[in-house]
């Protein structure tokens, strides 16, 4: 089945909605999408690391493994950017929940 921009947007939007509720599986799914380019999304290792990191912190063991694997191909600066993005996401979603 060919992926379309509409399909890609639906996948991302549905997973982002679940991620905003703190769903570690959604974090993991977003990490997979960005690390593999699934659903027509451009591969973005910083974004993938961010989502795997959020899932890993929530206890998702598969995400811990994926985060470690992609980190091997990233620079220290890229990892730092990804970590800051994860902290920013948590800060943003926690403020909305309060």
C-alpha positions as CSV (number, residue, x, y, z in Angstrom):
1,X,0.0,0.0,0.0
2,X,1.5,3.3,-1.0
3,X,1.9,6.0,1.6
4,X,0.4,9.4,0.9
5,X,1.0,12.7,2.7
6,X,-2.6,12.4,4.1
7,X,-1.8,8.9,5.5
8,X,1.5,10.2,7.0
9,X,-0.2,13.1,8.6
10,X,-2.9,10.8,10.1
11,X,-0.3,8.5,11.6
12,X,1.7,11.3,13.1
13,X,-1.4,13.2,14.4
14,X,-2.9,10.0,16.0
15,X,0.4,9.1,17.7
16,X,1.0,12.7,18.8
17,X,-2.4,12.8,20.5
18,X,-1.6,9.6,22.4
19,X,1.9,10.8,23.2
20,X,0.4,14.0,24.7
21,X,-1.4,11.7,27.1
22,X,1.9,10.1,28.1
23,X,1.4,6.9,26.1
24,X,4.9,5.2,26.0
25,X,3.8,3.0,23.1
26,X,3.0,6.2,21.1
27,X,6.4,7.5,21.9
28,X,7.9,4.3,20.7
29,X,5.8,4.3,17.5
30,X,6.9,7.8,16.7
31,X,10.5,6.8,17.3
32,X,10.1,4.0,14.8
33,X,8.4,6.3,12.2
34,X,11.2,8.8,12.4
35,X,14.0,6.3,12.5
36,X,12.8,4.3,9.5
37,X,10.9,6.8,7.4
38,X,7.7,4.8,7.7
39,X,4.5,6.2,6.5
40,X,6.3,8.5,4.1
41,X,7.9,10.6,6.9
42,X,11.5,11.7,6.3
43,X,14.1,9.9,8.4
44,X,15.1,12.2,11.3
45,X,17.4,10.7,13.9
46,X,17.2,13.6,16.3
47,X,13.4,13.3,16.3
48,X,13.6,9.5,16.5
49,X,16.0,9.7,19.5
50,X,13.7,12.2,21.2
51,X,10.7,9.8,21.0
52,X,12.7,6.7,21.9
53,X,14.2,8.6,24.9
54,X,10.7,9.5,26.1
55,X,9.5,5.9,25.7
56,X,12.7,4.6,27.4
57,X,12.3,6.9,30.4
58,X,8.7,5.6,30.7
59,X,10.2,2.0,30.9
60,X,9.8,0.8,27.4
61,X,12.7,-1.7,27.0
62,X,12.5,-1.9,23.2
63,X,12.8,1.9,23.1
64,X,15.9,1.8,25.3
65,X,17.5,-0.6,22.8
66,X,16.5,1.5,19.8
67,X,17.7,4.7,21.4
68,X,21.1,3.1,22.1
69,X,21.3,1.7,18.6
70,X,20.6,5.0,16.8
71,X,22.8,7.0,19.2
72,X,25.8,5.1,17.8
73,X,25.3,6.9,14.5
74,X,24.7,10.4,16.1
75,X,27.0,13.1,17.2
76,X,27.1,14.3,20.8
77,X,25.5,17.5,19.7
78,X,22.7,15.7,17.9
79,X,22.0,13.7,21.0
80,X,22.0,16.8,23.1
81,X,19.5,18.5,20.8
82,X,17.3,15.4,21.0
83,X,17.4,15.3,24.8
84,X,16.5,19.0,25.0
85,X,13.6,18.3,22.6
86,X,12.4,15.5,24.9
87,X,12.6,17.7,28.0
88,X,10.7,20.5,26.1
89,X,8.0,18.0,25.1
90,X,7.6,16.9,28.7
91,X,7.5,20.4,29.9
92,X,4.9,21.4,27.3
93,X,2.6,18.4,27.9
94,X,2.9,18.5,31.7
95,X,1.8,22.2,31.7
96,X,-1.3,21.3,29.5
97,X,-2.2,18.6,32.0
98,X,-2.0,20.8,35.0
